[in-house]
Amino acid sequence: MPDTLEQKPQFGCPHCESGAISENNAVAVRLRVTEWDEDGEPASFSYPWTVIDDTMAIDEDKPRFYCESCGKEFEEVTRMHD
């Protein structure tokens, strides 16, 4: 094993510098219905769930990224301090 591991660049929120970033993607997912309401509508879901092939796309109506820590959305991440 090498003495030093190659460090990958780290990026985060430009507002609070948190690394807890999500990308606003639209993904079609099939969820297993585990409970129904009186009107025949799904009331609860569980696993297994399946991502429908080739459905991931950027949500064009929103900024590209979302910070889980401060709740802000933004287009560009910032490089984190070493």
VOPAGU-2260 file (C-alpha; in pm, 1 decimal, decimal comma):
REM VOPAGU-2260
SITE   aa  ch    i         X         Y         Z
SITE  MET   A    0       0,0       0,0       0,0
SITE  PRO   A    1     141,7     342,6     -89,6
SITE  ASP   A    2     249,4     584,8     181,4
SITE  THR   A    3      18,9     857,8      52,8
SITE  LEU   A    4    -322,7     828,0    -103,8
SITE  GLU   A    5    -409,2    1051,1    -394,4
SITE  GLN   A    6    -660,0    1307,1    -270,6
SITE  LYS   A    7    -960,2    1377,9    -490,2
SITE  PRO   A    8   -1075,6    1737,7    -519,5
SITE  GLN   A    9   -1344,9    1829,2    -267,7
SITE  PHE   A   10   -1622,9    2071,0    -352,5
SITE  GLY   A   11   -1910,6    2216,7    -152,4
SITE  CYS   A   12   -2175,4    2481,5    -111,5
SITE  PRO   A   13   -2069,1    2835,4    -205,8
SITE  HIS   A   14   -2288,7    2970,1      76,6
SITE  CYS   A   15   -2189,1    2756,5     379,3
SITE  GLU   A   16   -1909,4    2532,3     240,6
SITE  SER   A   17   -2092,4    2214,1     342,9
SITE  GLY   A   18   -2005,1    1902,7     145,9
SITE  ALA   A   19   -2362,2    1767,8     174,8
SITE  ILE   A   20   -2463,1    1851,1    -183,1
SITE  SER   A   21   -2736,3    1695,3    -393,9
SITE  GLU   A   22   -2785,0    1734,3    -766,8
SITE  ASN   A   23   -3135,8    1828,2    -881,6
SITE  ASN   A   24   -3207,1    1537,4   -1115,0
SITE  ALA   A   25   -3535,7    1402,9   -1239,2
SITE  VAL   A   26   -3542,5    1024,2   -1219,5
SITE  ALA   A   27   -3836,8     800,1   -1297,9
SITE  VAL   A   28   -3865,4     540,3   -1022,1
SITE  ARG   A   29   -4107,9     252,6    -973,0
SITE  LEU   A   30   -4203,7     214,3    -606,1
SITE  ARG   A   31   -4372,8     -90,4    -453,0
SITE  VAL   A   32   -4710,7      10,3    -305,2
SITE  THR   A   33   -4748,3    -137,3      43,5
SITE  GLU   A   34   -5068,1      34,1     155,5
SITE  TRP   A   35   -5371,7     186,1     -14,4
SITE  ASP   A   36   -5617,5     453,4     102,0
SITE  GLU   A   37   -5997,8     424,8      82,9
SITE  ASP   A   38   -6004,3     574,1    -267,6
SITE  GLY   A   39   -5754,9     327,5    -413,4
SITE  GLU   A   40   -5461,8     569,2    -405,5
SITE  PRO   A   41   -5118,3     463,2    -276,0
SITE  ALA   A   42   -5077,1     555,5      91,8
SITE  SER   A   43   -4736,7     400,5     161,2
SITE  PHE   A   44   -4438,1     270,7     -35,5
SITE  SER   A   45   -4139,5      46,2      35,3
SITE  TYR   A   46   -3854,9    -138,9    -127,8
SITE  PRO   A   47   -3779,8    -280,1    -371,3
SITE  TRP   A   48   -3784,8      21,7    -596,0
SITE  THR   A   49   -3653,3      31,5    -950,3
SITE  VAL   A   50   -3501,6     318,1   -1146,5
SITE  ILE   A   51   -3639,0     312,3   -1498,2
SITE  ASP   A   52   -3347,9     291,2   -1743,1
SITE  ASP   A   53   -3229,9     610,8   -1914,3
SITE  THR   A   54   -3455,0     845,6   -1717,8
SITE  MET   A   55   -3202,5    1056,9   -1525,8
SITE  ALA   A   56   -3202,6    1416,0   -1645,8
SITE  ILE   A   57   -3116,3    1757,0   -1506,5
SITE  ASP   A   58   -3422,6    1947,2   -1384,8
SITE  GLU   A   59   -3407,4    2250,9   -1614,4
SITE  ASP   A   60   -3649,4    2448,4   -1393,0
SITE  LYS   A   61   -3413,6    2453,2   -1093,9
SITE  PRO   A   62   -3051,6    2540,6   -1024,3
SITE  ARG   A   63   -2827,0    2238,1   -1069,7
SITE  PHE   A   64   -2725,6    2181,2    -704,6
SITE  TYR   A   65   -2893,9    2185,0    -361,1
SITE  CYS   A   66   -2720,5    2210,8     -21,9
SITE  GLU   A   67   -2862,0    1970,3     238,2
SITE  SER   A   68   -2711,0    2181,4     519,4
SITE  CYS   A   69   -2832,4    2535,9     446,4
SITE  GLY   A   70   -3110,4    2465,0     195,1
SITE  LYS   A   71   -2977,1    2693,8     -79,0
SITE  GLU   A   72   -2977,9    2603,7    -447,3
SITE  PHE   A   73   -2699,4    2710,8    -683,4
SITE  GLU   A   74   -2543,1    2646,7   -1023,1
SITE  GLU   A   75   -2175,6    2611,1    -927,0
SITE  VAL   A   76   -1999,5    2445,2    -634,2
SITE  THR   A   77   -1693,2    2593,7    -465,9
SITE  ARG   A   78   -1358,2    2421,1    -407,0
SITE  MET   A   79   -1322,0    2328,4     -41,2
SITE  HIS   A   80   -1022,1    2429,9     167,1
SITE  ASP   A   81    -743,4    2168,6     195,0
